[in-house]
Amino acid sequence: MSKFEEKRKIEKLKEVIKYHRDLYHTYDKQEISDSALDALKKELVDLEKKYPEFITNDSPTQRVGGEPLKDFKKVNRESAMLSLNDVFSRDDFNDWIKRAESYLNKKIEGYYVELKMDGLAVELIYKKGVLVQGATRGDGKEGEDVTENLKTIESIPLKLKKKVDIVVRGEVFLSKKEFIKINNTQEKLGKKIYANPRNVAAGSVRQLDSKITASRRLSFFAYGMINSLTKNHKEEHKFLKSLGFLVEPNNLEVKNVEDVFKFRDRWEKEREKLNYEVDGVVVRVNDNNLFDKLGVVGKAPRGAVAYKFSPKEAITQVLDVRVQVGRTGVLTPVAVLKPVGLHGVTISHATLHNYDEIKRLGLKIGDTVIISRAGDVIPKIIKVLPEMRSGNEKEFKMPTKCPIGGSMVIKSGALYKCSDVKASLAEFLKHFVSRKTFDIRGLGRKNVVRFLKEGLIKDAADIFLLSKNDMAKLAGFGELSASNIVEEIKEKKEIDLPKFILSLGILHVGEETSYLLSKNIKTKKIMNPVYVMESIVNLSMEDLQSINDIGPVVAESIFEWWRDNNNLDFIKKLDKVGVAVKDVNVASQKLKGKTFVLTGTLSFMSRDEIKDIIRGLGGNLSSVVSSKTDYVVAGESPGSKYNKARDLSVIILNEEEFKKMIL
Ligand code: IVH
């Protein structure tokens, strides 16, 4: 993008963020989720970092909260209720510490880590231990007086255990259980369903009728006070407790950054177990003296930061929409995305299911979109942001001709299909019987396509049900060749695991990936296909992306294939017809972790046999020589790989040396 385009993007982002923030802060309404809004903010922050000259005072990165509502009495405060800067990664977090330490010119030792409650910030003023005023944050300086409403919350003490003058700040929230109860009632009454507990909490506190607030069983955790006299934040929490406040019970004093990471990572995983929503952790310099010295920059204190959990949603751009042809000729549009990190994995594709989905979303190529990945499901585009359009977006049209075989594309219900369904199935069948997969050579590519055309088989699993009689019905099929084929099919029902995986024709999954995958799943010596299915379905996207040499595109493709019911039915059918899968049970791991490249004509065995041996002994194969190559096995008239190996000082083995190595 040119600087001019990036400037325009900054403007667009500012507009869109402002619109959603106003909705959220002023009207307690939400059209997009918090993580989507966070993702937009992050994009703006990054662009403003790149072009500080484009930062304006009205940028949403420069201000807190929202405008107060018109209807409540206003509260003006001297000490503004601040906000926290967000960080999303360890690097950002370390940068925050570096900045704070260089500001203090001193190493910081000791942090207080807290769960970041997803509720509504309020301030409570006590005089001689009695609650005299409760207010929302508003824009920080000016909030709304919601005292009467806050008095209905049981965990907000009306009278403290000590007669102190004190200003306490904390979070009002609704437990998950109460939220579900409220929504159940709403549903029964045919009323609107609330999006999340935070919206209900905010809506209930900012009610002009306190009876409504009282009917929602809200809770309150204190997280701090102004003009604290304690030496550190831990003591401050202890003091708040002694006055009768509840504080979040998992908060902790930690010594170093590693412990901060541990706390954050633990709660990112375990947040679902809590009865309230948390969206990150708040990390604060524990020592109050240092915290005060660090002061405030813009809208946030320098001494604390919100280290957010990875969002369940992200913003990215649709670079293209491609069409995939399934085994049965169904066309599936797939969005090619600008790669984006989401919950620890990289997402670069999202299935669009069918053309109706594109219409429903109103999606154009080039659009900015919100993608989501909840738990272990395939990433989805959940919303298009048309406000972010530049005018260069393009309409997507389904092809009129099938990408495989060129037949006409026809519409059947919501689906688009190749009119010659068999063309794509024929391609698949040829692959399924080929030497590198089930290796049913006697059956051959021609026959298998003929069987399909003549209706003897409808899919690849039917091959294993072919009988002599079926074949004998076809013109030109001798009894002998029919019985040879049946014999061979029977023999080939048993297949090595990597070849089995390869046989399935998963997009982007070639020989090497099949092999890598087979090494990374739970196996036993002989498995039925459903066992393999269960082992692979068990792998999360994180697991797949953490397998060395399997990149995000391939991982996504594998993940999706094993979540498509058509494919799972196919595996079940292979199981039913008696296919058995053998583990490449590596008796010896002699070549474990070593990478080999083959070049030239090898005479003592075929290339495929040599490859099988290397893999069988735990080695890997690559087609390019690089500094990561351990050995190049060179036969007669080796190619350029030989020279490359010499240049990089990679060990070159002739056939004799290789034989000795594997014996
Ligand atoms: S400390 C300077 N601690 O997160 C603000 N905030 O943007 C000091 N929040 O407005 C806030 N849990 O509403 C702090 N344990 C916690 C919190 C917490 C939730 C909210 C608070 C604040 C926002 C930060």
Residues whose N, C-alpha, C, O or C-beta is under 5 A from the ligand:
A	BS01	IVH	L82 S83 L84 E114 L115 K116 M117 L120 A121 E171 Y223 V282
